[in-house]
Amino acid sequence: MADAIAEGHTSFKLFMIGMARFDELAADYLKVMAQAGKHGALTNVHAEDQCLIGYLCEQMTAEGKLGPKHFPDSRPREAEGLAVQRAISMAKYAEAPIYLVHLSCEEALAPIRQARAHGQIIYGETRPLYLHLSRERFEEPDAERYVGWPPLREASQMQVMWDGLRSDNLQTVATDHCGWNLAQKKAGKTVDELLPGMSNLETLIPMLYSEGVGQGKLSLSRFVEVSATNPAKLFGLYPQKGTIAVGSDADIVIFDTKKDVTIRHRNMHSRADYELYEGFQVTGWPTHTLSRGEVIVENGTVLGNAGRGQLLKRKRFAPL
């Protein structure tokens, strides 16, 4: 870990679920947190309690509750809340900062508020799907499209997430983008086999602006903080990224705040063969993207050449 951090890879991610054998290796993961904190790295944590999830999935499979309709009940809000509380306690004794990824409900945010009030260094992220979609989507045909970890929650929890962003209980919005096609998403047969993840990279900024700033849920400055400035600061890229200033990278999005757009799959650039937000109406859309001063996207047309990206060496963690 020390070698990776010295080379500029200053964050690590761990999963509190079965794919990472977390319950079996929890003592080792605690050491990982401590080691990351000691060397100036930020530990990212996917917080869902595998004990509860495993029990519920086994029970639901035995009862024949197999499809996406039952998916939210296999990973309830309590599973997220339990894991967040455990992660916070582990980070406290590891004396390390943590960044809790794609949070979805009040049960996750409440322990974060309490720990931050006592001075613990904790940051929270949510994803677009928890701001714009609710669990009723699992009643639709091809509902596998909406499967993510954690699941979509009740409609009331969308406002909880917006409140968390506005109040600084959450510091970032990120996508966890996956370009699965529908056949891949529909391959699972039981609730624990359903494939998580969806394509939502291109729609993040316009939807966050349209519903956030456009409907008075976020200020313009807060919109910029949670989508650009805070991620750059937390992950050791500021001020090279996350600000418009002399000496920075000149990575700029030119954004038309008045442009009305109906989101359609045919206009997207993901490998996914469906669009999660098909038909959504938004006001505000990027017109140009500049990278290091070069226009790489103009009015939906990609102009940048493959291979022009650069691997950036990130600085060690510093609190916001």
VOMARKE-24651 format. One record per residue (C-alpha): x, y, z. Coordinates in Angstrom, 3 decimals, m for minus. Example, Ala and Ser with C-alpha at 12.3 -4.5 7.8 and 13.67 -1.06 7.14 Angstrom:
+----------+----------+----------+
!        X !        Y !        Z !
+----------+----------+----------+
!   12.300 !   m4.500 !    7.800 !
!   13.670 !   m1.060 !    7.140 !
+----------+----------+----------+
***
This chain:
+----------+----------+----------+
!        X !        Y !        Z !
+----------+----------+----------+
!    0.000 !    0.000 !    0.000 !
!    2.797 !    2.425 !    0.868 !
!    4.403 !    1.864 !   m2.546 !
!    1.102 !    2.426 !   m4.384 !
!    0.463 !    5.630 !   m2.420 !
!    3.964 !    6.912 !   m3.172 !
!    3.232 !    6.381 !   m6.871 !
!    0.141 !    8.592 !   m6.616 !
!   m2.642 !    6.021 !   m6.083 !
!   m4.008 !    7.542 !   m2.888 !
!   m7.352 !    5.834 !   m2.343 !
!   m8.482 !    2.232 !   m1.856 !
!  m11.936 !    0.666 !   m1.953 !
!  m13.303 !   m2.131 !    0.179 !
!  m16.658 !   m3.904 !    0.046 !
!  m18.519 !   m4.998 !    3.176 !
!  m20.297 !   m7.761 !    1.241 !
!  m19.832 !  m11.380 !    0.224 !
!  m17.786 !  m10.746 !   m2.931 !
!  m15.013 !   m9.414 !   m0.668 !
!  m15.474 !  m12.027 !    2.120 !
!  m15.755 !   m9.084 !    4.482 !
!  m17.225 !  m10.881 !    7.489 !
!  m14.537 !  m13.533 !    7.231 !
!  m11.691 !  m11.033 !    6.836 !
!  m12.970 !   m8.081 !    8.872 !
!   m9.878 !   m7.948 !   11.105 !
!   m7.670 !   m7.673 !    8.024 !
!   m9.859 !   m4.945 !    6.555 !
!   m9.495 !   m2.997 !    9.794 !
!   m5.718 !   m3.196 !    9.309 !
!   m6.172 !   m1.981 !    5.727 !
!   m8.037 !    1.098 !    6.968 !
!   m5.357 !    1.813 !    9.555 !
!   m2.534 !    1.361 !    7.055 !
!   m4.243 !    3.611 !    4.498 !
!   m4.759 !    6.326 !    7.110 !
!   m1.160 !    6.047 !    8.318 !
!    0.204 !    6.638 !    4.811 !
!   m2.218 !    9.419 !    3.808 !
!   m4.739 !    7.510 !    1.703 !
!   m8.532 !    7.633 !    1.767 !
!  m10.460 !    4.366 !    2.200 !
!  m13.668 !    4.103 !    0.153 !
!  m16.289 !    1.804 !    1.654 !
!  m19.250 !    0.060 !    0.042 !
!  m21.456 !   m0.329 !    3.121 !
!  m24.072 !   m3.107 !    3.104 !
!  m24.320 !   m5.808 !    5.756 !
!  m23.711 !   m9.224 !    4.167 !
!  m25.056 !  m11.203 !    7.123 !
!  m28.520 !   m9.694 !    6.759 !
!  m28.415 !   m9.706 !    2.940 !
!  m27.334 !  m13.357 !    2.794 !
!  m30.057 !  m14.439 !    5.190 !
!  m32.779 !  m12.576 !    3.273 !
!  m31.604 !  m13.796 !   m0.154 !
!  m31.611 !  m17.408 !    1.010 !
!  m35.063 !  m17.001 !    2.515 !
!  m36.480 !  m15.319 !   m0.593 !
!  m35.038 !  m17.958 !   m2.935 !
!  m36.633 !  m20.702 !   m0.827 !
!  m39.977 !  m18.883 !   m1.081 !
!  m39.712 !  m18.500 !   m4.868 !
!  m39.306 !  m14.702 !   m4.734 !
!  m36.772 !  m14.577 !   m7.539 !
!  m37.250 !  m11.571 !   m9.823 !
!  m36.319 !   m7.878 !   m9.658 !
!  m39.681 !   m7.058 !   m8.064 !
!  m38.309 !   m8.568 !   m4.856 !
!  m34.803 !   m7.149 !   m5.157 !
!  m35.225 !   m4.115 !   m2.828 !
!  m36.404 !   m6.369 !    0.000 !
!  m33.259 !   m8.483 !   m0.315 !
!  m31.026 !   m5.487 !    0.533 !
!  m33.131 !   m3.331 !    2.900 !
!  m32.259 !    0.069 !    4.310 !
!  m31.346 !   m1.594 !    7.610 !
!  m28.553 !   m3.505 !    5.870 !
!  m27.052 !   m0.235 !    4.706 !
!  m27.450 !    1.433 !    8.080 !
!  m25.867 !   m1.478 !    9.944 !
!  m22.842 !   m1.496 !    7.664 !
!  m22.367 !    2.271 !    7.825 !
!  m22.357 !    2.150 !   11.628 !
!  m19.822 !   m0.686 !   11.572 !
!  m17.586 !    1.123 !    9.063 !
!  m17.654 !    4.287 !   11.159 !
!  m16.647 !    2.376 !   14.306 !
!  m13.843 !    0.590 !   12.474 !
!  m12.539 !    3.871 !   11.048 !
!  m12.612 !    5.435 !   14.512 !
!  m10.323 !    2.795 !   15.973 !
!   m8.176 !    2.692 !   12.832 !
!   m7.778 !    6.475 !   13.222 !
!   m8.400 !    6.823 !    9.514 !
!  m10.690 !    8.884 !    7.267 !
!  m13.321 !    7.072 !    5.198 !
!  m15.448 !    7.897 !    2.173 !
!  m18.771 !    6.027 !    2.070 !
!  m19.841 !    5.394 !   m1.511 !
!  m23.310 !    5.498 !   m3.154 !
!  m25.435 !    6.056 !   m0.056 !
!  m29.187 !    5.795 !   m0.517 !
!  m31.167 !    6.330 !    2.697 !
!  m31.611 !    8.025 !    6.056 !
!  m30.380 !    4.941 !    7.918 !
!  m26.969 !    5.604 !    6.351 !
!  m26.931 !    9.374 !    6.771 !
!  m27.981 !    9.504 !   10.439 !
!  m24.863 !    7.773 !   11.854 !
!  m22.659 !    9.898 !    9.587 !
!  m24.174 !   13.083 !   10.994 !
!  m23.609 !   11.874 !   14.525 !
!  m19.998 !   10.815 !   13.919 !
!  m19.118 !   14.028 !   12.081 !
!  m20.611 !   16.038 !   14.958 !
!  m18.080 !   14.299 !   17.213 !
!  m15.193 !   15.236 !   14.953 !
!  m14.701 !   12.055 !   12.959 !
!  m13.474 !   12.521 !    9.366 !
!  m16.144 !   10.898 !    7.200 !
!  m17.409 !   11.786 !    3.749 !
!  m20.498 !   10.580 !    1.912 !
!  m21.431 !   10.144 !   m1.730 !
!  m24.731 !    9.440 !   m3.441 !
!  m25.567 !    8.382 !   m7.002 !
!  m28.015 !    9.876 !   m9.518 !
!  m30.418 !    6.936 !   m9.309 !
!  m31.122 !    7.680 !   m5.619 !
!  m31.974 !   11.292 !   m6.503 !
!  m34.231 !   10.613 !   m9.499 !
!  m35.734 !    7.113 !   m9.182 !
!  m37.661 !    5.148 !   m6.531 !
!  m38.360 !    1.482 !   m5.918 !
!  m41.655 !    1.590 !   m7.830 !
!  m39.507 !    1.148 !  m10.943 !
!  m39.132 !   m2.510 !  m10.014 !
!  m42.783 !   m3.012 !  m10.943 !
!  m42.015 !   m2.164 !  m14.595 !
!  m41.193 !   m4.584 !  m17.438 !
!  m37.441 !   m5.201 !  m17.784 !
!  m37.022 !   m3.971 !  m14.223 !
!  m33.557 !   m5.547 !  m14.134 !
!  m32.409 !   m2.263 !  m15.686 !
!  m32.738 !   m0.588 !  m12.297 !
!  m30.779 !   m3.088 !  m10.214 !
!  m27.945 !   m1.505 !   m8.253 !
!  m26.241 !   m1.971 !   m4.908 !
!  m27.890 !   m0.631 !   m2.755 !
!  m31.350 !   m0.835 !   m4.366 !
!  m33.656 !    2.024 !   m5.249 !
!  m35.484 !    3.159 !   m2.126 !
!  m38.923 !    4.551 !   m1.319 !
!  m39.780 !    7.903 !   m2.912 !
!  m39.394 !    9.651 !    0.466 !
!  m35.691 !    8.807 !    0.483 !
!  m35.006 !   10.843 !   m2.663 !
!  m35.703 !   14.030 !   m0.703 !
!  m33.466 !   12.741 !    2.101 !
!  m30.610 !   12.521 !   m0.408 !
!  m31.234 !   16.031 !   m1.746 !
!  m31.316 !   17.350 !    1.823 !
!  m28.038 !   15.541 !    2.522 !
!  m26.358 !   17.215 !   m0.444 !
!  m27.654 !   20.646 !    0.478 !
!  m26.674 !   20.348 !    4.150 !
!  m23.164 !   18.901 !    3.544 !
!  m24.106 !   15.560 !    5.076 !
!  m23.151 !   14.298 !    1.606 !
!  m20.175 !   15.794 !   m0.200 !
!  m20.315 !   14.323 !   m3.727 !
!  m22.496 !   12.838 !   m6.464 !
!  m20.869 !   10.092 !   m8.567 !
!  m22.150 !    7.548 !  m11.068 !
!  m20.469 !    4.165 !  m10.522 !
!  m21.093 !    3.909 !  m14.284 !
!  m21.479 !    0.432 !  m15.830 !
!  m22.274 !   m0.036 !  m19.519 !
!  m24.111 !   m3.378 !  m19.233 !
!  m26.590 !   m4.322 !  m21.945 !
!  m30.067 !   m5.589 !  m21.127 !
!  m29.219 !   m9.227 !  m21.840 !
!  m26.447 !   m9.072 !  m19.250 !
!  m28.777 !   m7.413 !  m16.743 !
!  m31.442 !  m10.095 !  m17.267 !
!  m29.111 !  m13.093 !  m16.908 !
!  m29.564 !  m13.544 !  m13.150 !
!  m32.297 !  m15.873 !  m11.930 !
!  m32.425 !  m15.183 !   m8.173 !
!  m32.325 !  m11.896 !   m6.282 !
!  m28.674 !  m12.390 !   m5.346 !
!  m27.681 !  m13.118 !   m8.975 !
!  m29.127 !   m9.913 !  m10.481 !
!  m26.352 !   m7.821 !  m12.015 !
!  m25.849 !   m4.395 !  m10.365 !
!  m24.859 !   m1.215 !  m12.139 !
!  m26.096 !    0.977 !  m14.975 !
!  m25.007 !    3.597 !  m17.470 !
!  m25.577 !    7.150 !  m16.192 !
!  m22.369 !    9.080 !  m16.813 !
!  m23.595 !   11.457 !  m19.545 !
!  m26.791 !   12.364 !  m17.718 !
!  m25.302 !   13.061 !  m14.261 !
!  m24.526 !   16.773 !  m14.699 !
!  m27.621 !   17.903 !  m16.651 !
!  m30.038 !   16.004 !  m14.397 !
!  m28.300 !   17.237 !  m11.241 !
!  m28.521 !   20.800 !  m12.528 !
!  m32.080 !   20.545 !  m13.862 !
!  m33.622 !   19.081 !  m10.727 !
!  m31.126 !   20.481 !   m8.236 !
!  m30.484 !   24.072 !   m9.260 !
!  m33.503 !   24.386 !  m11.544 !
!  m35.958 !   23.319 !   m8.837 !
!  m34.236 !   25.109 !   m5.961 !
!  m32.869 !   22.003 !   m4.235 !
!  m29.218 !   23.085 !   m4.632 !
!  m27.524 !   26.427 !   m5.061 !
!  m25.386 !   26.900 !   m8.160 !
!  m22.212 !   26.960 !   m6.061 !
!  m23.226 !   23.775 !   m4.222 !
!  m23.907 !   22.068 !   m7.576 !
!  m20.318 !   22.827 !   m8.630 !
!  m18.930 !   21.704 !   m5.258 !
!  m20.540 !   18.253 !   m5.211 !
!  m19.853 !   17.496 !   m8.882 !
!  m16.368 !   18.974 !   m9.384 !
!  m14.570 !   20.768 !   m6.560 !
!  m15.126 !   18.314 !   m3.711 !
!  m14.182 !   15.175 !   m5.705 !
!  m10.967 !   16.856 !   m6.863 !
!  m10.078 !   17.871 !   m3.311 !
!  m10.957 !   14.550 !   m1.676 !
!   m9.022 !   12.477 !   m4.187 !
!   m5.859 !   14.548 !   m4.327 !
!   m6.294 !   16.318 !   m7.673 !
!   m6.963 !   19.878 !   m6.500 !
!   m6.054 !   22.514 !   m7.752 !
!   m4.935 !   20.763 !  m10.946 !
!   m8.586 !   19.736 !  m11.260 !
!  m11.759 !   21.102 !   m9.684 !
!  m11.169 !   24.799 !  m10.289 !
!  m10.715 !   27.293 !  m13.118 !
!   m7.430 !   29.013 !  m12.356 !
!   m4.046 !   29.873 !  m13.832 !
!   m1.921 !   26.721 !  m13.767 !
!   m4.871 !   24.313 !  m13.620 !
!   m5.723 !   21.883 !  m16.436 !
!   m8.333 !   24.020 !  m18.193 !
!  m10.829 !   21.126 !  m17.994 !
!  m14.051 !   23.063 !  m18.505 !
!  m17.663 !   22.243 !  m19.307 !
!  m19.593 !   24.968 !  m21.100 !
!  m23.171 !   24.529 !  m19.951 !
!  m26.305 !   26.029 !  m21.499 !
!  m28.644 !   26.550 !  m18.560 !
!  m31.637 !   27.261 !  m20.835 !
!  m31.344 !   24.297 !  m23.201 !
!  m34.325 !   21.917 !  m23.021 !
!  m33.482 !   18.288 !  m23.784 !
!  m35.464 !   15.057 !  m23.833 !
!  m33.091 !   12.256 !  m22.850 !
!  m32.992 !    9.502 !  m25.503 !
!  m30.839 !    6.408 !  m25.786 !
!  m30.072 !    7.163 !  m29.429 !
!  m28.163 !   10.272 !  m28.364 !
!  m26.033 !    8.568 !  m25.703 !
!  m22.501 !    7.204 !  m26.160 !
!  m22.515 !    4.315 !  m23.683 !
!  m22.270 !    0.670 !  m24.741 !
!  m25.562 !    0.037 !  m22.922 !
!  m28.448 !   m0.741 !  m25.289 !
!  m31.045 !    1.076 !  m23.193 !
!  m31.293 !    4.423 !  m21.436 !
!  m32.219 !    4.444 !  m17.752 !
!  m33.771 !    7.925 !  m18.004 !
!  m35.433 !    7.531 !  m21.411 !
!  m37.938 !   10.357 !  m21.917 !
!  m36.843 !   12.479 !  m18.931 !
!  m37.151 !   16.206 !  m19.644 !
!  m34.274 !   18.369 !  m18.426 !
!  m33.419 !   22.040 !  m18.685 !
!  m29.682 !   22.627 !  m18.886 !
!  m27.219 !   20.645 !  m21.017 !
!  m23.473 !   20.706 !  m21.750 !
!  m22.586 !   22.156 !  m25.157 !
!  m18.786 !   21.886 !  m25.066 !
!  m16.205 !   19.964 !  m23.054 !
!  m12.596 !   21.157 !  m22.978 !
!   m9.683 !   19.052 !  m21.755 !
!   m6.333 !   20.780 !  m21.228 !
!   m7.692 !   23.631 !  m23.334 !
!   m8.746 !   21.448 !  m26.295 !
!  m12.397 !   21.042 !  m27.293 !
!  m13.044 !   17.289 !  m27.097 !
!  m16.866 !   17.304 !  m27.281 !
!  m19.039 !   19.817 !  m29.133 !
!  m22.836 !   19.602 !  m29.151 !
!  m22.796 !   15.857 !  m28.564 !
!  m20.067 !   15.064 !  m31.098 !
!  m16.872 !   13.542 !  m29.710 !
!  m13.829 !   15.293 !  m31.181 !
!  m11.099 !   14.026 !  m28.838 !
!   m8.790 !   11.310 !  m30.114 !
!   m8.404 !    7.967 !  m28.360 !
!   m5.237 !    7.790 !  m26.293 !
!   m5.059 !   11.460 !  m25.329 !
!   m5.822 !   10.729 !  m21.685 !
!   m3.122 !   11.047 !  m19.049 !
!   m2.630 !    9.127 !  m15.804 !
!   m2.361 !   11.675 !  m13.009 !
!   m0.341 !   11.183 !   m9.855 !
!   m2.618 !   12.123 !   m6.959 !
!   m1.607 !   13.802 !   m3.731 !
!   m2.145 !   12.307 !   m0.304 !
!   m5.478 !   12.804 !    1.421 !
!   m6.302 !   16.190 !    2.951 !
!   m9.610 !   16.991 !    4.681 !
!  m12.107 !   19.313 !    2.996 !
+----------+----------+----------+
***
